[in-house]
Amino acid sequence: MLQGNMKNKEYRIHPTQKPVALYTWLLKSYAKPGDRILDTHLGSGSSRIAAYEMGFDFVGCEIDKDYFEAQEKRWESHISQMRIEV
């Protein structure tokens, strides 16, 4: 499922994948501290990563099992890298 090209330094796992930086900008611009973020089309998980990095509670849903599993792998990789960097 992971595609080899690196656009915006992110592996693409979904055809309409957005960069984490876009979700970071959206959250900075429109969310308030203490908000819970809901993404009903989780896709590649970029919104989940941005919400986590900014300290928001997050709930995400994805109907496609393959995309859900791919974003779970991406999420686990991101979290493990965060632990190493701390």
N, C-alpha and C positions, 0 to 999 in steps of 0.2 A: 504494500500500500504506500510506503514512503517513496516519494519521487526524488531522484538524485539532484535535480537542479536546486540551487540555493538562491532564492530571490529574497532580498532584504535579509540575508543571512539566516533564513529559516527554511528547513526542509518542508516542502509542500506535501501534505497528506490529504488535501481536499481541493476540489477544483475551484472553489470560490474562497479559498483561505485568505484571511486578512492578517496583516502583521500585528504583533502584540502592541507595537507602538501606536497603531491606530486606536485600539481599545484603551490604551493608557491615556491618550489624548481625550477620548470620549468620556472616560471616567473622571478625569481632572476637570473637564468642562461642565459636566452635567450631574455627577453624583455627589452626594454629601457624605461626610464621615458618618458611619453607623448604618448606611444604606445596605440592603441586601440586593445583590445583583442576580437577575434571572436571565438566562440565555436559553430560549426554547429550541434553538437550532445550534447546538454546541459545535458541530463540525470538527475542526482541527484543534479546538481547545484554546485558541488565542485569547479569547475573552476570559477564560478561567485563569490563565497565567497572569494576565494583567490585573485582574481583581485580586488575586493572591498577593502579588507584589505590592499592591497598594493598600492591603489590609482590609479588604471588603469581604463580608460573608458572600458566598456564591452558591447558586443552584443552577445546574445545567442539565438539559435533556437532549438526547440524540436518538432518533428512531433507527438509524442505520447501524447495525451491529459492528460492521467493519470499521466505519469511521469512529464509532465509540471506542473500540479497542485500540485503534491507532492513536487517538488523542490520549487515551489512558497511558500508553507507552511514552508518548511525548511528555505527559504530565509527570510521570515517574522519573523520567530522565531529567526534567527541569528541577524537580524537588531534590533529587540526589546531587545535582550540580550545586544547588543553593546550599546544601549542607556542607559540601566540600569547601566552598568559598568563604563561609562564615568563620 
